[in-house]
Amino acid sequence: MTLSQPPQDTPATGTAPLGALIRGHRLRIGLTQRELADLSTISVRAIRDLEKGRAQRPRTDTVRLIADALRLGPRARTALEGAARRGPCAGGEVRRLSMERAAPPVPMYPLVGREAETGVVVEELGSGAERLITVVGLSGVGKTRLALEAAARLYDAGLPVLWHYGDGATADCLRADDDPLPRLADDCARYLRGSGEPDELLPELAEALTTLNGEGAVPGSAVIVLDGVDTADLDFGRLSRLLRTFPGLRLLLTGERPWNVPGERLFLLSPLEAPAPAAEQGDAPAVRFFLSRLRRVRPDIVPDEQALADVAWICHRLDGHPAALGAAASWLTVCDLPTLRSIVESDPAPLLDDLADGPDGSRLQARVGRTLAALPAPHRALIGDLCGVDDGTFLLQDALRLTGHPLPECGRLIRELLVSGVIRTCTDDGRSAFRVLCVVRAAAGAAASV
């Protein structure tokens, strides 16, 4: 079947929404939003907001510029101007306002080096191939930032997002205003924790999702993000009922351990890539992340060849762990880059708490220490042994030798350490190796000295 566009001088319908008219005319003449923005001298964001219905009453000059760029004839121009004057119908306005409320929080910092990971999460949730994704990783590795980016892209694709802040959630985002939808996300989280009755939550959720999606959509099409939750507190039976009731519903969780329930897609988030300093480092994600933090605290430092070499060494020494890199960069307010590198070389532990956090701020070493303390005794014993091996790098054979366990049991142990985030894969010399993270070795050393 071929879909045809209306002739240039004929409006698609006398009462078509403004956004639909702009998009229809744009596609008819083969323009992208960027090209239309360039021709009309209006921003891409303004074009996008108009087409999505977020801006319904533009200025007269804006409509004229768009009509000129689209080369509209008299009748099509009149229809466009009429749609701008009419604004949205009542039902459309309700849905538009609901959709604006059903938006994820706004991140405070740009995303660096997570394009591949974000793309996978967005594709799997957006297509419905996965309905429950749990992002796990060590504290400070960037789980919330990844979830924010994925949620924003899913929202731009038309999926409402209900966001819940768990006890372990980060504060590095601008939270939505107080309105019913964030409260509804909190109700969903409480329901999954075993509080509240289905007869109380499900009808309210159904009504909200119908308003957000409109009639005819897949029932319950939305993404619920539970950020910083303890999966041990969640009830799988209640999750099953929620997913059966709303076939279009997807859940994205972030936490420090998986839920380990049927249908869960475990997504392990490792630190940013930080190859060996001898390799070309200018575009490495960890280096780009550190430089973004450096610009915030020391814009006077020019990243020349020597500075890049220092940054690359610091990033490798700190294993590309975002929170550790951010904490180290904060120390540039009181020292220069060569001094920072020297301290990292000798003992990085004192640098792992961000100077900007203040005396009562969140302490990375303390958070990592809690993760270590929660590991089973055999896992902690192996980590203790590995901390004394050079830079914490080891092979599967080393773990077999140190533990004395058979291969299957040793393989499961290493996998559990990877999932907990205390080790990462390492291919610096071309071998399939692992490394105990620097922040973990520092926390283990601090615990041993107490």
N, C-alpha and C positions, 0 to 999 in steps of 0.2 A: 504494500500500500504506500502511495506517495503522498506526503503532506505538502500542500501548496501554501504559499504565503499570499496575503491579500495584495492586490495591485497597489502601486505606489500612492494613488490618489484616492483610495477607498479605505476607510477605517474598518478594522476587523469587526467591530461591533459598536453600536451606539453607546453602550454602557460598559465597555471593557475597562478594567482598571488601568491606571496610568502606567504602572510597571510592566504590565503585559503588552501594552501598546509599544512602549519604548523597546522592549526586548524583541517583539515581533518585527518591527521595522528594522532594527539593527541586524537581526539574523537574515532578513530578506536580502539586504544588500551586502551581506558577508563581512560585517565589521565585528571585531572583538570589543570588549568593554574598554580596553586600553586605547584602541584606535578611535572609538567614539569619543573618549575623553580628550584625546589629542585634538581631534577635529573641532570639538565644541568648546575647548579650553576649560572644561569642567573636570574635577578630580575623578579618578577611577572609583574612589570610595563613594562619591556622590552618585555616580551612575549605578553602582552596585546597590546602594541603599534604595534608590528609586525603583529599580527593577524588582527588588525583593519586597517592596511595599513598606520599607522602614521609614521612608520619607514620602509623604503623600500629598503635601501642599507646597511644591517648590515655588520660588519666585517667578514672576512673569519673564524676566530676563533669562532665567535658567531654561524655561520651556522654549523660548525663542531660539536660544543657542543650540539646544538639542534638535529642534525641528530643522534648523538650517544645516546642521551637520548630517542629518538623516536625509536631506534633500526632499522634504515632504512637499506634496502639492497642497492646494488650498483645502480640499476636503479632509485629508489626513491631518493637516495642521490644525484645523478647527476641532477635529475629534480629540487630538492630543491636548489642546488648550482646555476643552470641555472637561476631560478627565481630570486635569489638574485642578480645575475649579470645584468639581464635585467632591474630590477627596474620596476616602474609602466609604463603603456602605457600612452599616452598623455592625453586621456580623463579621465583616472583614476587619474592622477596627478592633473588635474584641479579640479575634485570633491574632492580629498583629501585635497588640499590646501583650497578650499572653506569651507569644513567641519571644518578645523582647525580654520579658521576665525570665523565660526559660532559657537563659543564656549562661554559659559557665563564667566563673570569675575571670578577671583580667589579670594576666601575669605582669609582674613588675619589671621583669628583665627579658630580653630576647632569648630565644632558644638557640643554643650553639651545639652543633655536632650530633643531633639526634634525628636527622632526616629519615634514615632507614628504619629506625625503631618506630618513629611516629607513623610512617607510611604503612607499616605492617598492622599496627593497632587500628588505624583508621579504616584500612581496607577490610579487615576481618569483622569489625563491629558494624561498619557501614553496610556491608553486603549481607550481614546476618549470618555469615559462616560461623562466627563464634558469638555466643550470647553471654558468656561470663569469662572475662579476662582479669586475671590477678597479676598485677605488676609487683614483683618483689625485688629486693635489693637492700644493701647495707644503708643505714641511715646517712642522708646527705648525698646520695648518689644521683638524685634528680627524678625520683618517681613522680612527685607532684607536678613538676614542670612538664614532664612528658604527658601526664594525664591532662593538664591544662591545654597543651597544644592539640592533642588528639580530640579533646572535647570541642575546642573552638572550630576545628575543621569539620567535625561531624555536625555541629550546629550550623555552620555555613552551608552544609549540604542539605539542610532542611530538617534535621533531627532535633527535637527539643532536648535540653540537657538539664537534669535535676542534680544538683551538687550538694553533697553532705560532707561536712568537716568532722572527721573523727578526732579522737584524742591525740593521735600522732600526726595530725595535719600540719603542714608548714604555714607560715604567715606571709610568705612572699607573693601575695596576690591581693588584688582589690576585690573585696567581697561584695556580692550583690546587695542591693537595698533590701530592707525587711519587707517581704511580701509573701503571699501564700505558697508559692512554689518552693522556695528553699525550705520552708517549714514542712512541706509535703515530703521532700527528700529526707528530712530528719525523721518524719513519721515512718518512712520506708525502712530507714536504718534501725529504728527501734523495733519495728515489726520483725525484721530479720534477726534481731537479738532476742526475740521471744516475748517482747512487751506488746500489749495491744491485741485486739481481736481482728480476724479477717473481715468480719462484717462491718467493722468501723473504718478500716483503711481502704479496702478494695473498691467500694462504691465511690469514695472520694477521689481515689486515684483514677478510676475509670472516667469519671466526669471531667477531671482536669485534662486527661490525655485526649479525650474526644474533642474538647475545646481547642487543644493545641494542634491536633492533626486534622480535624474536620471529618465529616462523614465520608465513608468510602475508603479511608486509609486502613492499613493493616492495624488491627486493634492494639492500642498501647504502644505505638511506635515512639520510642524515646530512649535516651541513655541516662541511666542513673549512675552517678559517680560517687563511690564511697571512698573518700580520701583519708588515708592514715588510720585505717580500721584494724582492729585485732580480730583476725579471722576465727580465732578460737571461740569468740563470743557469738558467732553467727549460726543460725539454725538452717540446715540444708532442706528440711521438710518444708519450711516456710518459703525458701527460695523456689523450690519446685512448684509450689502452688502459685507463686507470683508469676513465674514464667509460663505456666499453663494458662493462667487467666489472661495474660497479655502477650500474645504471640510475637508482637513486634518489639518487646522490651529487651534491652541489653544492659548488662551491668559491667562497669569498669571499677575494679578495686585496686587500691595501692596499700601495701603493708610490708612488714618485714618477714612474713612467712606465708606460704600458700594455704589455701583452704583445704586442699586435698579432697575434693568432692567430685562425683561424676560430672562430666561436661565442662570442668574447669580448664581453661587454657592458661597454663602457667607461663608468664612472660618474665624472664630473668633479665633485669637491667644491670649491666656491668658498668664500671667507670668508663670515662671517655678514653678513646684510643690515644696512647702516648708511646709511640715507638722509641727505640733506643736513641739516645742523643746523637749518635754517629750518623743516623739516617737523616734524610731531608725532613725538617720539622715545621717549616713555615705554615703549612696548611693543616697540620694535625689538629683534630678537634680539641684536645686538651690544651694545646698552645693557644688556639684561638680563644678558648674560654678564659685562660689566664690573662691574655692580653686585654680582653674586654673588662676584666676586673682591675687590671693595672691602670687602664685609662680612667677609671672612676676615682682612683686614689692618688695616682701620680701622672697626670696628663703631660708633665714636663719630660718624662722619660721617653726618649725616642728609641723605638725597637730596631736598632742597627744590628749588624751581624753578631757582635759580641753579646748584646742584650738578648737576641733571639737564642743564642747558644746557652746563656744562663737560664732563660725561661724553659727551654727544652729540657735541660738537665733537671730543673725543679719539678717539671711536670712528670718526667719519668720516675724520679725518686718518690713522688707522691702518688704514683700509679694512676694518674689521671682522675683521681677522685674529686668531683666538683666541690664539695664542701671543704675538703682539705686545701684545694687550690685557692678557693675564695678566702679561707682563713689566712693562708700564707701571703696572699696579695695584700691583705689588710695591714700586714706588718710593714709594708713599704711606706706607710705614713711616718714611721720612726726609723727607718734604715734604707739604704740604697740597695739596688739589685745584687751587686756582688756580695754585699754583706749577708743578704737574705740567702743567697746560694750557699755561702760558707756555713751558715747556721743549719740549713737543711742537710748539708753534707755531714756535719758533726752529730747533730741530734735534732731531728725535726719535731719531736714530741711537743716542746713548748710552743711551737707555731701553729698547732692544730686547733687552737681556740681563737675564734675571730675577735680581733680587738674591738670591732664595732659593736659586739654583743653586749659589752659592759659586764659588770661583776655578776649580774643576775641572768645573763643571756644563756642561750642554749649552747651547751658544751659538747663538741663533737666527741672528744675522748670519753666523756661520761656515757654518751649514748652508745658508742661502740662497745664500751665496757659492759653495758647491760646486755647487749647482744651476745657477747662472749660468755657472760655468766649464765645465759639461758641455754647454751649448748649442752648436749649430753657430755658426761665426763670423758668418754673416749675421744670425742671430737676436740675437747679442750686440751687433752693430753697430746694429741697429734699436733695441734696448733703450737703448743708450747715447745715441742721438739723442733718443729719446722722454723720457729722464730730464730733459732740459733744457727740456721744454715744460711750462710752468706747473706743475701738480700731476701731470704724467704722463698726463693725459687726452688721448685722440686719437680720430680717426675713421678709417674705412677709407681715405678719400681722403688723409689725412695719411700713412698707411703707403705708399700708392701713390706719393706725391710723394717721400718720403724714400728709398725703395728703388729706384724706377725700374722695378720688376718689373711684368709684366702682371698683370691682375686675378686669374686663377686661381692663379698662383704666390704672389701676395701674400695671397690668401685662405687658402691652405694654411699659409703662414708664421704668420699670426695665429692660426689654429686650433692649431698646434703650440705657440705661446706660451701659449694658454689651457690646453691640456692639461698643460703643464709647471707651470702655476700662477703664473707670474710676472706675468700680467696678469689682470684680471677685467672682466666686462661692467659698464657704468656707464650708468644712465638718469636721472641727476640732473636734466637739463634736457629730458627727454622724447625725446632722440635716442639712436640705437643707437651708443653710444660704448664705448671701452675705457679702462682706466686701468692704468698700471704701478703695482704695489703699493708702498706706502711702504717696506716692509721690503726690497724689491728695489732701490729707488732708493738706500736707505741702504747696502746691500751693494755696489752698483755704485760708489757714491761712495768707499767705503772701499777698494775694489780699485784705483780710479783714482789714489788718493793714495799708494798703496804704491810 
